[in-house]
Amino acid sequence: MIVVGTPGDRRADLFGAAARTHGLGEITVVPWTHVLTGGPLEFSGLVRVDSPGESSEADTLLRGAGDPARAGGGATWYARFMAGLGRVASAGGELLADVAEIATMFDKRRCHAVLEEAGIPVPGGTTVGSYEELREQMASRSWPRVFVKPAHGSSASGVIAFETSGTRLRAVTSATEDLRNSLAVKTYRDERTVSRLVDALAPDGLHVERWFPKASVAGGCFDLRVVTVAGRPTHAVARVSRVPMTNLHLGGERGDLGAIRGRLGDRWDEAMDVCARTAACFPGSLMTGVDLMIGTDWRSMAVAEVNAFGDLLPGLGALDGSGLTTYECQAKAIAAGWRSCAT
């Protein structure tokens, strides 16, 4: 079995262990750097595509030379990543994730359009090409609060939670003024600074979402990362944060999922159904990572994003009580005969 990824990366190691446990044998890791530099490719059997995100060398090949911590460069990254995926798809073998579906998941604008067409609840969205256009769109739509997201970004890179009230404004982001990603979330209130940030990110494409007020628990607001395997929700983690971005690497913490399930009651089944219907939009992908928001009324829901590589959740047991990890559930599904049903 082939894994296109990064040798020594946690994802490859964890999936490799799961593959052995479930009788799939040893995996062979083909580095993304090999794919992106045009190395010869010829696959047979099953092929798993993993994230290139843990490799600084792959990042240079995808975005060009520069500080790996910088925000931006998403359009170049996306174009080169898709070219690499095209090479993988043409190399033979049977992919466990459909290339066209990965392309959709990595374009927030297209992903929201697909979900909306399928009747999946999503926040209202639009695209803008500048700070001036952002303010115009917010005014015309009566949206005082929005999330501004690079169309092809991940891990909250360059994401700005932006709100206005009269002449006052506030922007919360992990991006520094020189467009570097920081683990310390910052707040800007100076319009000149915010305008410069938005205009610097705009050439790569911006997806703007109407702010969906999220429910809160002790510790802050939360959302759910729900992993689906073979179309079924198998794992969930509550990500709790005192800032608008709930990403764990930005200070978010794992919340008490049991307490949240108890508070939701029958709505928990509805939430899992939303995630299953979201996964059904990507039938060629063995796994999806669905970011589901629960509203402040504990009744409304909306899908914020769908992640092609959203299964790195060490130590998280399955919802069915089996104790299986995200990777073990995938290996089990493969061993049971799961194959892509993308057309």
C-alpha positions in Angstrom: 0.0 0.0 0.0 1.3 3.5 -1.0 1.0 6.6 1.1 1.9 9.9 -0.5 3.0 12.0 2.4 6.1 12.8 4.4 8.4 10.1 5.7 8.5 10.2 9.5 5.4 12.3 9.7 3.0 11.4 12.5 0.2 10.8 10.0 2.2 8.3 8.1 3.4 6.6 11.2 0.0 6.3 12.8 -1.7 5.1 9.6 1.1 2.6 9.0 0.6 1.1 12.5 -3.2 0.9 11.8 -2.6 -0.7 8.4 -0.5 -3.4 10.0 -3.0 -4.1 12.8 -5.8 -4.6 10.3 -3.9 -6.9 7.9 -3.1 -4.4 5.2 0.6 -5.0 5.4 3.4 -2.5 5.4 3.0 0.9 3.8 5.5 2.6 1.4 5.7 6.4 1.8 6.3 8.3 -1.4 7.4 11.8 -0.4 5.5 14.8 -1.6 8.9 16.3 -2.6 9.4 13.4 -5.0 5.9 14.1 -6.5 6.4 17.8 -6.8 9.9 17.6 -8.4 8.7 15.4 -11.2 10.2 12.1 -9.9 9.0 9.0 -11.7 5.7 7.6 -10.4 4.1 4.2 -11.0 1.7 2.8 -8.4 -0.2 -0.4 -8.0 -2.7 -1.3 -5.4 -4.2 1.2 -2.9 -2.9 4.7 -2.6 -3.6 7.0 0.3 -2.9 10.7 -0.1 -1.8 12.6 3.0 -1.1 16.2 3.8 2.2 17.8 2.6 1.9 20.2 5.5 4.6 18.8 7.8 7.4 19.2 5.2 9.2 22.6 4.9 10.7 21.3 1.7 7.3 20.5 0.2 6.1 24.0 1.3 8.9 25.6 -0.6 8.0 23.6 -3.7 4.3 24.5 -3.3 4.6 28.2 -2.4 8.1 29.2 -3.3 11.0 30.2 -1.2 10.3 32.1 2.0 9.5 31.9 5.7 7.4 28.8 6.2 5.4 30.7 8.8 4.2 33.3 6.4 0.6 33.7 5.5 -0.4 34.0 1.9 0.7 32.2 -1.2 -2.4 30.1 -1.3 -3.2 30.4 -4.9 0.3 29.3 -6.0 0.2 26.5 -3.4 -3.2 25.3 -4.7 -2.2 25.3 -8.3 1.0 23.3 -7.7 -0.7 21.0 -5.2 -3.4 20.2 -7.8 -0.7 19.6 -10.4 0.9 17.2 -8.0 -2.4 15.4 -7.3 -2.8 15.1 -11.0 0.5 13.2 -11.3 -0.5 11.0 -8.4 -3.9 10.2 -10.1 -2.1 9.4 -13.3 0.4 7.0 -11.7 -1.9 4.0 -11.5 -3.2 2.4 -8.3 -6.6 3.0 -6.7 -6.9 6.3 -4.7 -8.6 6.3 -1.4 -9.5 10.0 -1.9 -10.9 11.4 -5.1 -8.7 14.2 -6.6 -11.6 16.4 -7.7 -13.1 16.1 -4.2 -9.8 17.1 -2.6 -9.7 20.1 -4.9 -13.2 21.2 -3.8 -12.4 20.8 -0.1 -9.3 23.0 -0.5 -11.3 25.8 -2.1 -13.6 27.2 0.5 -15.7 29.0 -2.1 -16.4 25.9 -4.1 -16.9 23.7 -1.0 -19.6 26.0 0.4 -21.3 26.1 -3.0 -21.4 22.3 -3.1 -22.7 22.0 0.4 -25.3 24.7 -0.1 -26.5 23.0 -3.3 -26.9 19.8 -1.3 -29.0 21.5 1.4 -26.3 21.4 4.0 -26.5 24.4 6.4 -23.6 26.8 5.9 -23.0 30.4 6.9 -23.8 33.0 4.3 -20.8 33.6 2.1 -19.4 35.8 -0.6 -16.1 36.7 -2.2 -14.2 40.0 -2.2 -11.1 41.3 -3.9 -10.1 44.1 -1.5 -10.7 45.7 1.9 -12.9 48.3 0.2 -15.0 45.6 -1.3 -15.2 43.8 2.0 -16.7 46.9 3.7 -19.1 47.4 0.8 -20.3 43.8 0.9 -20.7 43.9 4.7 -22.7 47.1 4.4 -24.9 45.9 1.6 -25.7 42.6 3.3 -26.0 44.1 6.8 -23.3 41.8 8.1 -21.5 43.6 11.0 -19.4 40.5 11.8 -17.7 38.2 9.3 -14.8 35.8 9.0 -12.4 36.6 6.2 -10.7 33.4 5.0 -8.0 32.8 2.3 -9.8 30.6 -0.2 -7.1 27.9 -0.1 -5.8 28.4 3.4 -5.7 25.9 6.3 -4.9 25.8 10.0 -6.5 29.3 10.3 -3.6 30.8 8.3 -4.5 34.4 7.4 -8.1 34.0 8.8 -9.5 37.3 10.2 -12.5 37.5 12.5 -13.7 41.0 11.6 -16.5 43.2 13.1 -17.6 46.8 12.9 -19.8 49.0 14.9 -20.2 52.5 13.6 -16.7 53.9 13.3 -15.2 51.3 15.5 -13.7 48.0 14.2 -12.0 44.9 15.6 -10.0 42.3 13.7 -8.8 39.1 15.5 -6.2 37.0 13.7 -3.1 34.9 14.0 -1.5 37.0 11.3 1.1 39.6 12.3 1.4 42.9 10.6 4.2 41.5 8.4 2.0 38.6 7.4 3.5 35.9 9.5 1.4 33.3 11.3 1.8 33.5 15.0 0.6 31.1 17.8 -0.4 34.2 19.7 -3.8 35.5 18.4 -3.7 39.3 17.9 -6.4 42.0 17.9 -6.2 45.0 15.7 -8.4 48.1 15.9 -6.6 50.3 13.5 -8.3 50.4 10.1 -5.1 51.1 8.2 -3.5 47.9 9.6 -6.6 45.8 8.9 -6.9 47.2 5.4 -3.3 46.4 4.7 -3.7 42.8 5.9 -6.8 42.2 3.8 -5.4 43.7 0.7 -2.2 41.7 1.0 -4.2 38.5 1.2 -6.8 39.3 -1.4 -4.8 38.4 -4.6 -4.9 34.7 -3.5 -8.7 34.9 -3.3 -10.8 35.6 -0.2 -13.9 33.8 1.0 -16.0 35.9 3.4 -18.5 34.1 5.8 -21.2 35.7 7.8 -20.3 35.3 11.4 -22.2 32.4 12.9 -22.4 32.9 16.7 -21.3 29.7 18.3 -22.6 28.1 21.5 -20.4 28.4 24.6 -19.4 26.1 27.4 -17.0 26.6 30.3 -13.8 28.0 28.7 -15.4 29.7 25.8 -17.2 29.1 22.5 -16.8 25.8 20.7 -17.2 24.0 17.5 -16.9 20.3 16.6 -14.4 18.6 14.4 -16.2 15.5 13.3 -14.3 12.8 11.4 -16.3 10.7 9.0 -15.0 7.3 7.7 -16.8 5.6 4.8 -19.5 8.2 5.1 -20.2 7.7 8.8 -19.2 9.9 11.7 -16.7 8.0 13.7 -14.9 10.5 15.9 -15.7 14.0 17.3 -13.7 16.5 19.4 -15.1 19.7 20.8 -12.7 22.6 20.3 -13.2 25.3 22.9 -11.6 28.7 22.8 -11.9 32.2 24.2 -11.0 33.7 20.8 -13.1 33.3 17.6 -10.7 30.7 16.1 -11.0 27.4 17.9 -8.0 25.7 16.3 -6.1 23.7 18.9 -2.7 25.0 17.9 -3.9 28.6 18.6 -4.8 27.8 22.2 -8.1 26.0 21.7 -8.6 23.1 24.1 -10.5 19.8 23.9 -13.8 20.3 25.6 -16.1 17.9 27.5 -17.8 16.2 24.5 -20.0 14.1 26.9 -21.4 17.3 28.4 -22.1 18.8 25.0 -23.8 15.7 23.8 -26.0 15.8 26.9 -26.9 19.4 26.4 -27.8 18.8 22.7 -29.9 15.8 23.5 -31.7 14.6 20.4 -30.0 17.4 18.5 -26.8 15.3 18.7 -28.2 12.8 16.2 -29.2 15.7 14.0 -25.6 17.1 14.2 -24.2 13.7 13.2 -26.7 13.5 10.4 -25.5 16.9 9.0 -21.9 15.5 9.1 -23.0 12.3 7.3 -24.8 14.3 4.6 -21.7 16.5 4.3 -19.6 13.4 3.8 -22.1 12.1 1.2 -21.1 15.1 -1.0 -17.6 13.5 -1.2 -18.4 9.9 -2.0 -14.9 9.2 -3.4 -13.2 10.2 -0.1 -12.7 7.5 2.6 -12.3 10.3 5.2 -13.5 13.8 5.8 -13.0 16.2 8.7 -16.2 18.3 9.1 -16.0 21.5 11.2 -19.6 21.8 12.6 -20.7 24.9 14.5 -23.6 24.8 17.0 -25.5 28.1 17.4 -25.9 30.0 20.6 -29.5 28.7 20.7 -28.1 25.1 20.8 -30.5 24.3 17.9 -29.1 25.9 14.8 -26.1 24.3 13.0 -23.7 25.2 10.2 -20.8 23.6 8.5 -17.8 25.9 8.5 -15.3 23.8 6.5 -14.6 20.3 5.2 -11.1 19.1 5.6 -9.4 16.5 3.3 -6.7 15.8 5.9 -8.6 16.4 9.2 -7.9 13.1 10.9 -4.8 13.9 13.0 -6.4 13.6 16.4 -4.1 11.4 18.5 -5.6 9.7 21.5 -9.2 10.2 20.4 -11.3 7.1 20.6 -14.3 6.3 18.3 -17.8 7.4 19.1 -19.0 3.8 19.1 -16.9 3.1 22.2 -14.6 0.7 20.4 -11.5 2.8 21.2 -10.4 2.7 17.6 -8.4 5.7 16.4 -9.3 7.7 13.3 -6.6 5.8 11.4 -7.7 2.4 12.7 -11.2 3.1 11.6 -10.0 3.9 8.1 -7.8 0.8 8.0 -10.7 -1.3 9.2 -13.0 0.1 6.5 -10.4 -0.6 3.8 -9.9 -4.1 5.0 -13.7 -4.6 4.9 -13.7 -3.6 1.2 -14.4 0.1 1.1 -13.6 1.6 -2.2 -14.3 5.0 -3.8 -17.7 5.4 -5.3 -16.9 8.7 -7.1 -18.0 8.9 -10.7 
